[in-house]
Structures are given as structure tokens and as C-alpha cells.
């Protein structure tokens, strides 16, 4: 017996075109119709078993979980590739939304105020794992307990950054036809005449505060994604204090620049409020729950938004890891696989009038909320100076979700063969 069939490319399975050329010699076919159909059904089901979607993730498990491997500060990435599939790309839609993508990460930057959605490029629009980093507010505070970190009872003034206008620009760096960098910048303007950005997150700190007090503060968020690993340093007038590496193709490195801040006392400090949302994927997450996990010196804190409905949680000082200058909060899935991160250098640069510069410590504190993890980056007094700090967001390439195709070519071919056999057997029975 010879059976031939062809599948027209792009044709739905329900419209598969099957041609059969048969030369056959059959013995007596005494199989009853019900028996034959039952057997065919069993064969189809057996072939269909591999069709069950298997969603999982590979790579780095969380500390304490089986098979965990502690990630290095900077994931290892190729440093000399010119593969066009790895080059960063950018587009801007008609709403002003900026899209930046590589073969690993896709970032969507909203134009209203600094907020970044990010997910794996292979994960259809972040259907299974999608994260957000936003900068909702800024505060002046007095460090009453002397821990160098922000607590809400120390607040002098606060303003929501969604109450200001923002100018968004984007561009690329191209060298010899190769895109080596894509960037986007947010530059703060004056007060919004129509009020705060509708729908902007306001995580539990005096709502919109007193934005008029910070109207003249200059804030810029300049974000870069590189083709290859970027090697940077933090240095001042005295020299280099630390070096760091930004992973090419999978990490969005930011420069936060704050100037002209109207300090109301000679000792007050500045806190930049950040919001890290552990998952905003549009697919049902009942079997794919994500959490955030702080990586601190002597502890880790694991949580998710659904567990913290109370907006009045006090801030906890982040215990910096002494062996590293990069501090980090991980984004982990239900299987304790680390997929994404928010990290920051624990030093910042102050440039004083006249050009002298100084490296200062950055201290963090955090509190869980029903919107995500609210984390405050605290900077020392820099009256008349300009401060620059380097946080980043990114994904671990080996943590990408894996989705097996529902219908592999082998399964499709097996089902086609079964259908053809059933049709032939039916035709032979009719002849008899």
C-alpha cells in the first residue's frame, strides 16, 4: 500500500488537502465500524499526548531551591556579535509609545511619565511573564533615625511624578551599519495643566503630594540598551571607585539625573520612589504566579502584590550586600526560577558647581503594597549640585518561559495517516 499526502503551507489543519494514491491487497475486513472507529480514536489520542502545552522556565532558580545556581552580577553575554537578530531595534507608535526590542527582551516605554514594561521577546506580548518598573514619586526627608534610608514618618515633602509634563526622545547609535545602542530619555517639565496622568500608579504616599514645591526640579531618566556588553565605572575627581558591566541585549541601563533640588534644611535628603510590579501578564496566571525577592546581606524577602492589601506598611531598610556594589531585587516564577531583576549601583555621583565631583552612598528601603514592591532610593544632601545614579532592569536569557508547540509536525503527520487509514477502510467496506 502506498499512501501519499501533501499539506499546503499556511493552510489550517481543518482544511488539510489530502491526496491518496493506493495500491492495496486487503484480506477479509471483518472489523465492525464501532471497533474500527474506537481503535482509530485510541491511536489519535496516543499521538495527541505530546500536544499538551508545557509551560516552564529554564535557568536560574531562586536561592534555597533545588538546582539553584547563584547568578553572577552580570549575565554572560556575547561581546562581539554582529548578528542582526541580536541588534536592538526601536519603534514609536502613533500614541508616542516607544518600543525597544532585542532577541531577548522587549521594553515598552509609556510617554506620560517614566514607566517601563518589559518581557521576553519570545513570549507573545508578555502573555506569561510581564513586569513593570515605574518612578511614581520623589520626596524630601529628614533622616531621623540615622540609618541613611527613607521611612515615611521622616517625610518633609513629596510629589507624584505623574503630575508633571515629560518630554520623551529616542534614538540609536549606528556604527558601520550596525546598531550598537538604542536609547530613550524622559525629561521632566512643568506641572500638567490637566492634572495627574490618568491611571498612573500612586503607591501609598500622600497621593499626589505637593507638586508645586518641586516644579523647578530638573529630572532626567536616560535609558540605554546595548548590542554588546557595556563596561562602565563610577568615578569622581579622585579617580575610579567601582566598575560594572551592563549585559548586552538583555539589560536596560538607566542614568537618573536630578538637579536644582530645593532643599528646605541643611541636612535633608532625597528619596526617589520606584515601583516594581512582579507580573502584569494578560494571560491567566493562576498556574504561573510570579513574586519579587530581595537579595540582601543576611536575608531575603519574598512577596507578591496579592498578599499585601494594606497601604500602611512601614519601610524596611535594604541590607546591602557587602561583597558587591550592585544591589538587586529579583523577579521569580512559581518554580523559583529567576527571570527578571531590578538592580542599582550602591554609589552615586554628585557634581558640584565649578566641576568638582564626589561619590556618595545610595541606601534603599522598601515596603510591599497591592501594586507591587515600592522601593525608595535615598540620596544624601546635594544642595546646588547635580546627582547622577545608575539603576537598571533586565531579564536572564536562560529564564525565558518555554512553550512547546501544540501540534508538532510529527503529530500532524501521524493524525493525517490515521485519518487516511480510516477513510480507506471505510471505502473498502462500502465496496464489500
Residue pairs with C-beta under 8 A, 6 or more apart in sequence:
1 22
1 23
1 24
2 21
2 22
2 23
3 20
3 21
3 22
3 417
3 420
4 19
4 20
4 21
5 16
5 18
5 19
5 20
5 416
5 417
5 420
6 17
6 18
6 19
7 16
7 17
7 412
7 416
8 16
8 17
11 17
13 407
13 412
16 416
18 416
18 419
18 420
20 420
20 423
20 424
22 424
24 424
26 428
29 425
29 428
29 429
29 432
31 39
31 425
33 429
36 422
36 425
37 422
40 418
40 421
40 422
43 414
43 418
44 415
44 418
47 411
47 414
47 415
47 418
48 411
48 415
50 404
50 408
50 410
50 411
51 406
51 407
51 408
51 411
53 403
53 404
53 406
54 402
54 403
54 404
55 128
55 287
55 288
55 401
55 402
55 403
56 335
56 401
56 402
57 333
57 335
57 337
57 339
57 399
57 400
57 401
57 402
58 337
58 398
58 399
58 400
58 402
59 337
59 338
59 339
59 396
59 397
59 398
59 399
59 400
60 68
60 69
60 71
60 337
60 338
60 396
60 398
60 399
61 67
61 68
61 69
61 335
61 336
61 337
61 338
62 68
62 293
62 302
62 330
62 332
62 336
62 337
62 338
63 70
63 295
63 300
64 336
65 335
65 336
68 336
71 338
71 396
73 244
73 245
73 324
73 326
74 229
74 244
74 245
74 246
74 247
75 247
75 250
75 251
75 394
75 396
75 397
77 228
77 229
77 247
77 248
77 249
77 250
77 397
78 86
78 228
78 248
79 228
79 229
79 248
80 228
81 227
81 228
82 178
82 227
85 103
86 102
86 103
86 227
86 248
86 249
87 102
87 178
87 179
87 227
88 100
88 101
88 102
88 172
88 179
88 181
88 182
88 225
88 226
88 227
88 249
89 100
89 101
89 102
89 179
89 182
90 98
90 99
90 100
90 101
90 170
90 172
90 182
90 184
91 98
91 99
92 98
92 99
92 170
93 99
95 111
96 111
96 168
97 108
97 109
97 110
97 111
98 108
98 109
98 111
98 168
98 170
98 184
99 106
99 107
99 108
99 109
100 106
100 107
100 109
100 170
100 182
100 184
100 225
100 252
101 107
101 121
102 121
102 225
102 227
102 249
102 250
103 121
103 249
104 120
104 121
104 249
104 250
104 395
104 397
104 400
105 118
105 119
105 120
105 121
105 225
105 249
105 250
105 251
105 252
105 394
105 395
106 118
106 119
106 120
106 121
106 126
107 116
107 117
107 118
107 225
107 252
108 116
108 117
108 118
109 115
109 116
109 117
109 168
109 170
109 184
109 186
109 223
110 117
111 166
111 168
112 162
112 166
112 197
112 200
113 134
113 135
113 161
113 162
113 164
113 166
113 186
113 197
113 200
114 134
114 135
114 161
114 166
114 186
114 221
115 132
115 133
115 134
115 135
115 200
115 201
116 132
116 133
116 134
116 223
116 252
116 393
117 126
117 130
117 131
117 132
117 280
118 130
118 131
118 132
118 133
118 252
118 340
118 393
118 394
118 395
119 125
119 126
119 129
119 130
119 131
119 281
119 395
120 126
120 129
120 339
120 395
120 400
120 401
122 400
122 401
123 129
123 130
123 400
123 401
125 282
126 280
126 281
126 282
127 281
127 282
127 283
128 281
128 283
128 285
128 288
128 401
128 403
129 279
129 281
129 288
129 290
129 333
129 339
129 340
129 401
130 279
130 280
130 281
130 282
131 276
131 277
131 278
131 279
131 280
131 290
131 331
131 340
131 393
132 275
132 276
132 277
132 280
132 372
133 274
133 275
133 276
133 277
133 342
133 393
134 200
134 201
134 274
134 275
134 277
135 161
135 221
135 272
135 273
135 274
135 275
136 160
136 161
136 162
136 200
136 201
136 202
136 203
136 273
136 274
136 275
137 158
137 159
137 160
137 161
137 202
137 203
137 205
137 209
137 273
138 158
138 159
138 161
138 214
138 217
138 219
138 258
138 270
138 271
138 272
138 273
139 150
139 155
139 156
139 157
139 158
139 159
139 205
139 209
139 270
139 271
139 273
139 376
140 155
140 156
140 157
140 158
140 261
140 263
140 264
140 268
140 269
140 270
140 271
141 150
141 151
141 154
141 155
141 156
141 268
141 269
141 270
141 271
141 378
142 154
142 156
142 265
142 267
142 268
142 269
143 149
143 154
143 267
143 269
143 378
144 151
144 153
144 154
145 151
145 154
147 317
147 363
148 317
148 361
148 363
148 378
148 380
149 315
149 317
149 318
149 363
149 364
149 365
149 376
149 378
150 269
150 271
150 315
150 365
150 376
150 378
151 314
151 315
151 365
152 205
152 314
152 315
153 314
155 205
155 206
156 264
156 265
156 268
157 209
157 210
157 213
157 214
157 264
158 205
158 206
158 209
158 210
159 208
159 209
159 210
159 211
159 213
159 214
160 196
160 200
160 202
160 207
160 208
160 209
160 211
161 188
161 219
162 196
162 197
162 200
162 201
162 202
162 208
163 191
163 192
163 195
163 196
163 197
163 208
163 211
164 188
164 189
164 190
164 191
164 192
164 211
164 215
165 188
165 189
165 190
165 191
165 192
166 186
166 187
166 188
166 189
167 186
167 187
167 189
168 184
168 185
168 186
168 187
169 184
169 185
169 187
170 182
170 183
170 184
170 185
171 182
171 183
172 179
172 181
172 182
172 183
173 179
173 180
173 181
173 182
173 183
174 180
178 227
179 227
180 226
180 227
180 228
181 224
181 225
181 226
181 227
182 224
182 225
183 222
183 223
183 224
183 225
184 222
184 223
185 220
185 221
185 222
185 223
186 219
186 220
186 221
186 222
187 219
187 220
188 217
188 218
188 219
188 220
190 215
191 211
191 212
191 215
196 202
196 208
201 275
201 371
201 372
202 208
203 273
203 275
203 311
203 369
203 371
203 372
203 374
204 311
204 312
204 367
204 369
204 371
204 374
205 273
205 374
213 262
214 261
214 262
216 260
216 262
217 258
217 259
217 260
217 261
217 262
218 257
218 258
218 259
218 260
218 386
219 256
219 257
219 258
220 255
220 256
220 257
221 254
221 255
221 256
221 257
222 254
222 255
222 257
223 252
223 253
223 254
223 255
224 230
224 246
224 252
224 253
224 254
225 249
225 251
225 252
225 253
226 246
226 248
226 249
226 253
227 248
227 249
228 248
228 249
229 245
229 246
229 247
229 248
230 245
230 246
230 248
230 253
231 243
231 244
231 245
231 246
232 243
232 244
232 245
232 246
232 253
232 390
233 240
233 241
233 242
233 243
233 244
234 240
234 241
234 242
234 244
234 325
234 345
234 347
234 348
234 349
234 359
234 390
235 241
235 349
235 359
236 349
236 357
236 358
236 359
237 356
237 357
237 358
238 359
241 347
241 359
242 325
242 345
242 347
244 325
244 326
244 345
244 390
246 253
246 392
247 394
250 394
250 395
250 396
250 397
251 392
251 393
251 394
251 395
252 392
252 393
252 394
253 390
253 392
254 390
254 391
254 392
254 393
255 388
255 389
255 390
256 272
256 377
256 387
256 388
256 389
256 390
256 391
257 386
257 387
257 388
258 270
258 272
258 379
258 386
258 387
259 385
259 386
259 387
261 270
261 382
261 383
263 381
263 383
266 381
266 383
267 381
268 381
269 378
269 379
269 380
269 381
270 378
270 379
270 382
270 387
271 376
271 377
271 378
271 379
272 376
272 377
272 379
272 389
273 374
273 375
273 376
274 342
274 374
274 375
274 376
274 377
274 391
275 371
275 372
275 373
275 374
275 375
276 292
276 329
276 331
276 342
276 372
276 373
276 375
277 305
277 371
277 372
277 373
278 290
278 291
278 292
278 304
278 305
278 331
278 372
278 373
279 285
279 289
279 290
279 304
279 331
281 288
287 334
288 333
288 334
289 304
289 333
289 334
290 304
290 331
290 332
290 333
290 334
290 339
291 302
291 303
291 304
291 331
291 332
292 302
292 303
292 304
292 329
292 330
292 331
292 332
292 372
292 373
293 300
293 301
293 302
293 329
293 330
293 331
293 332
293 338
294 300
294 301
294 302
294 318
294 329
294 330
294 366
295 321
295 327
295 328
295 329
295 330
296 318
296 319
296 320
296 321
297 319
297 320
297 321
297 322
298 319
299 319
301 316
301 366
302 332
303 368
303 373
305 368
305 369
305 370
305 371
305 372
306 370
307 368
308 368
308 369
308 370
309 370
311 369
311 370
313 367
313 368
313 369
314 367
315 365
315 366
315 367
315 376
316 365
316 366
316 367
317 363
317 364
317 365
318 327
318 363
318 364
318 365
318 366
318 375
320 327
320 346
320 363
320 364
321 327
325 345
325 346
325 347
326 343
326 344
326 345
326 346
327 343
327 344
327 345
327 346
327 364
328 341
328 342
328 343
328 344
329 341
329 342
329 343
329 366
329 373
329 375
330 338
330 340
330 341
331 338
331 339
331 340
331 341
331 342
332 338
332 339
333 339
333 399
333 401
337 399
338 396
338 399
339 395
339 396
339 399
339 400
339 401
340 393
340 394
340 395
340 396
340 399
341 393
341 394
341 395
341 396
342 375
342 391
342 392
342 393
343 391
343 392
343 393
343 394
344 362
344 364
344 377
344 389
344 390
344 391
344 392
345 362
345 389
345 390
345 391
346 361
346 362
346 363
347 359
347 360
347 361
347 362
348 359
348 360
348 361
348 362
348 379
348 387
348 388
348 389
348 390
349 357
349 358
349 359
349 360
349 387
349 388
349 389
350 357
350 358
350 359
350 360
350 380
350 382
350 385
350 386
350 387
351 357
351 385
351 386
351 388
352 358
352 384
352 385
353 384
353 385
360 379
360 380
360 382
360 387
361 380
362 377
362 378
362 379
362 389
363 377
363 378
364 375
364 376
364 377
364 378
365 375
365 376
365 378
366 373
366 374
366 375
366 376
367 373
367 374
368 374
377 389
377 391
379 387
379 389
